[in-house]
């Protein structure tokens, strides 16, 4: 079965985020007051062939660890969005850096 997976990669806490800072400084000029702590990351959607959701999540974690995120400065979160056939099979996010769901 194919599972649709979302991998979110973001800078680790304490790592400077100049893009986020630029966006944060621009927001008040655009009328968006009260928005802070802006961080920029990237989102990668994958379709993974796996026998079950747990295996799909594990494979996505391996892809994120080995290719998509720089473990020195970035962390990743994995969301299994559901089967590629359209039926959701357990939505949820696991923060790979902390293991929290």
C-alpha positions in Angstrom: 0.0 0.0 0.0 1.2 3.5 -0.7 1.2 6.1 2.1 1.3 9.9 1.6 3.9 11.4 4.0 4.8 14.9 4.9 8.3 15.6 6.2 8.8 19.0 7.8 12.4 20.2 8.2 13.2 23.2 10.5 16.2 24.7 12.1 17.0 23.5 15.6 16.3 25.9 18.4 19.2 28.3 18.9 20.2 28.2 15.2 19.9 31.7 13.6 17.1 32.0 11.1 17.7 35.1 9.0 14.7 34.3 6.7 12.4 34.1 9.6 13.8 37.3 11.1 13.3 39.2 7.8 9.7 37.9 7.6 9.0 38.9 11.2 10.3 42.4 10.7 8.1 42.9 7.6 4.9 41.7 9.1 3.9 44.9 11.1 4.3 47.0 7.9 1.8 44.7 6.3 -0.7 45.1 9.1 0.1 41.8 10.9 0.8 42.9 14.5 1.4 40.4 17.3 3.1 37.8 15.2 6.5 36.7 16.5 8.9 33.7 16.7 8.8 33.3 12.9 10.9 30.3 11.8 11.3 29.2 8.2 11.6 25.6 7.1 10.8 23.3 4.3 8.1 20.7 3.6 8.6 17.7 1.5 5.7 15.4 0.5 6.4 11.8 -0.4 4.5 8.7 -1.4 6.0 5.6 0.3 5.2 2.0 -0.5 4.9 0.1 2.8 2.8 -2.7 4.3 1.6 -0.5 7.1 1.6 3.0 8.5 4.3 2.2 11.1 6.7 1.0 8.4 5.9 4.0 6.2 6.7 6.3 9.1 10.0 4.5 9.8 11.0 4.7 6.1 10.2 8.4 6.0 12.3 8.9 9.1 15.2 7.2 7.5 14.9 9.4 4.3 14.7 12.5 6.5 17.7 11.5 8.6 19.9 10.5 5.6 19.0 13.0 3.0 16.5 15.7 3.7 17.7 17.2 7.0 21.2 18.3 8.1 21.2 16.8 11.7 23.8 19.3 12.9 21.4 22.3 12.4 18.0 20.9 11.5 15.3 18.6 12.9 12.4 16.9 11.2 8.9 16.0 11.9 7.0 13.2 10.1 3.3 13.1 9.4 1.6 10.1 7.7 -1.3 11.8 6.0 -3.0 8.5 4.9 -3.0 6.0 2.2 -2.5 7.2 -1.4 -5.9 5.8 -2.2 -7.4 8.7 -0.3 -8.6 7.1 2.9 -6.9 8.6 5.9 -5.3 5.9 8.0 -4.1 7.6 11.2 -3.2 11.2 10.8 -0.6 12.5 13.1 2.7 14.1 13.5 5.8 12.7 15.2 8.5 15.1 16.0 11.5 13.1 15.0 13.9 15.2 17.1 12.0 14.5 20.3 10.0 11.5 19.4 6.8 13.3 20.6 3.6 12.8 18.8 
